[in-house]
Amino acid sequence: MLNKKLVIKVNGIRTLKDASMIRKSLYKNESIKSVKVSLKNKKITLTHSNTINVLEIQKTINALGYKYIGVE
């Protein structure tokens, strides 16, 4: 199965601790294979192998206190 990428824009990511919290929470989704957080660009790049529920990702990010902006 081919891996697919999804890039999400998020406000509120400022520190490495923020990035770590986001990665830890998103890895709980079994479809997600890798999570890369860009502090500079305020973006999260997800690599996944299956269909991914973007609404679930949005809820996870917002529940952590960050602002989901949208998919790029």
Residue pairs with C-beta under 8 A, 6 or more apart in sequence:
1 49
1 50
2 49
3 33
3 47
3 48
3 49
4 47
4 48
4 49
4 52
5 45
5 46
5 47
6 45
6 46
6 48
6 52
6 54
6 57
6 71
7 43
7 44
7 45
7 46
7 71
7 72
8 43
8 44
8 45
8 46
8 57
8 61
8 68
8 69
8 70
8 71
8 72
9 42
9 43
9 69
9 70
9 71
9 72
10 22
10 42
10 43
10 44
10 61
10 66
10 67
10 68
10 69
11 42
11 66
11 67
11 69
12 18
12 65
12 66
12 67
13 19
13 22
13 37
13 39
13 42
13 44
13 66
14 39
15 39
16 39
18 37
18 39
18 66
19 37
19 39
21 64
22 35
22 37
22 44
22 61
22 64
22 66
23 35
23 37
25 60
25 63
25 64
26 32
26 35
26 44
26 46
26 57
26 60
27 35
28 60
29 48
29 52
29 56
29 57
29 60
31 48
31 49
31 50
31 51
31 52
32 46
32 47
32 48
32 52
33 47
33 48
33 49
34 45
34 46
34 47
35 44
35 45
35 46
35 47
36 44
36 45
37 43
37 44
38 44
38 45
42 69
43 72
44 61
46 52
46 57
54 71
57 68
58 68
61 67
61 68
62 68
